[in-house]
Amino acid sequence: MTDLTHYLLSNTEETADFASSSRYAGAPLNVMTDDRGTERVFVSRRFLPQPASIENVQSMTIREGDRLDLLGAAYYADPTLWWRIADANLVQNPSELLTIVGRRIALHGDEGEQ
């Protein structure tokens, strides 16, 4: 079996035990066995939601001094939900969202969507 096939078949019934506000909450766990026979448990890869699946999208304009944790607190009443802003804008490096003052960025509109 190839490494890729083994990886794809390594899903477990268990899910990750992260805080409910984490982007990894409820993510499936995978297990792989290395060459020495040691099992390695890891969280499955998380794919960004596609824009068509994000309803109620709002937008905002970046201002000097904005920080993702402060925006998470302002828009979702929880600074740890900053990752929802990154998801809404399909970025892998969240800091790139704040580099241009005046840039318009998307926000998830419904706090229940994740």
C-alpha positions as CSV (number, residue, x, y, z in Angstrom):
1,M,0.0,0.0,0.0
2,T,1.4,3.5,-0.9
3,D,1.8,6.1,1.8
4,L,-1.0,8.2,0.2
5,T,-3.4,5.2,0.2
6,H,-2.5,4.4,3.8
7,Y,-3.1,8.1,4.7
8,L,-6.5,8.2,3.0
9,L,-7.6,5.0,4.7
10,S,-6.4,6.0,8.2
11,N,-9.6,7.7,9.4
12,T,-10.8,6.8,12.8
13,E,-14.3,7.2,14.4
14,E,-12.8,9.7,16.9
15,T,-12.8,13.5,16.6
16,A,-10.4,16.1,17.8
17,D,-11.0,17.5,21.3
18,F,-10.6,21.2,20.7
19,A,-12.6,24.1,22.1
20,S,-15.9,24.6,20.4
21,S,-14.6,27.9,19.0
22,S,-11.6,26.2,17.3
23,R,-11.6,25.7,13.6
24,Y,-10.6,22.1,14.3
25,A,-13.5,21.4,16.7
26,G,-15.0,18.0,15.7
27,A,-12.4,17.4,13.0
28,P,-11.8,13.7,12.4
29,L,-8.6,12.1,13.8
30,N,-6.3,9.9,11.6
31,V,-3.8,7.3,12.7
32,M,-0.7,6.3,10.8
33,T,1.9,3.8,11.8
34,D,5.5,4.7,11.1
35,D,8.3,2.3,10.0
36,R,9.0,1.5,13.7
37,G,5.4,0.5,14.3
38,T,4.6,3.6,16.4
39,E,1.1,4.9,15.9
40,R,0.9,8.7,15.2
41,V,-2.5,10.4,15.7
42,F,-3.1,13.6,13.8
43,V,-6.0,15.8,12.9
44,S,-7.4,15.5,9.4
45,R,-6.6,18.2,6.9
46,R,-9.1,21.1,7.0
47,F,-10.3,22.5,3.8
48,L,-11.5,26.1,3.5
49,P,-15.2,26.5,2.8
50,Q,-15.9,27.8,-0.7
51,P,-17.4,31.2,-1.1
52,A,-20.6,29.9,-2.6
53,S,-21.3,27.9,0.6
54,I,-20.9,31.0,2.9
55,E,-24.2,32.7,3.3
56,N,-24.9,36.2,4.7
57,V,-21.5,37.5,3.8
58,Q,-20.8,41.0,5.1
59,S,-17.7,43.1,4.5
60,M,-15.6,45.7,6.3
61,T,-12.8,48.0,5.5
62,I,-9.4,47.5,7.1
63,R,-8.2,50.5,9.2
64,E,-4.8,51.3,10.6
65,G,-4.1,49.3,13.7
66,D,-6.7,46.6,13.0
67,R,-5.8,43.1,14.4
68,L,-7.6,39.8,13.7
69,D,-8.2,39.1,17.3
70,L,-9.8,42.5,17.8
71,L,-11.9,42.0,14.7
72,G,-13.0,38.5,15.9
73,A,-14.0,40.1,19.2
74,A,-15.9,43.0,17.5
75,Y,-17.7,40.9,14.9
76,Y,-18.2,37.5,16.6
77,A,-17.9,38.5,20.3
78,D,-14.9,36.1,20.6
79,P,-11.3,37.0,19.7
80,T,-10.5,33.3,19.1
81,L,-12.9,33.3,16.1
82,W,-10.5,35.5,14.0
83,W,-10.0,32.4,11.8
84,R,-13.5,32.8,10.4
85,I,-12.4,36.1,8.8
86,A,-9.5,34.3,7.2
87,D,-11.8,31.6,5.9
88,A,-14.3,34.1,4.4
89,N,-11.4,35.6,2.4
90,L,-9.8,32.2,1.4
91,V,-6.4,33.1,2.7
92,Q,-3.8,30.7,4.2
93,N,-1.7,33.5,5.7
94,P,-4.2,35.6,7.8
95,S,-1.8,38.4,8.3
96,E,-2.0,39.3,4.6
97,L,-5.6,40.5,5.2
98,L,-4.4,43.5,7.3
99,T,-1.5,44.7,5.1
100,I,-3.5,47.2,3.1
101,V,-5.3,50.0,4.9
102,G,-8.6,50.6,3.1
103,R,-8.9,47.1,1.7
104,R,-12.4,45.6,1.9
105,I,-12.5,42.1,3.3
106,A,-15.4,39.6,3.7
107,L,-16.9,38.4,7.0
108,H,-19.1,35.4,7.8
109,G,-22.5,36.9,8.5
110,D,-24.0,34.1,10.7
111,E,-22.0,33.2,13.8
112,G,-23.5,29.7,13.7
113,E,-21.7,28.9,10.4
114,Q,-18.4,27.3,10.6
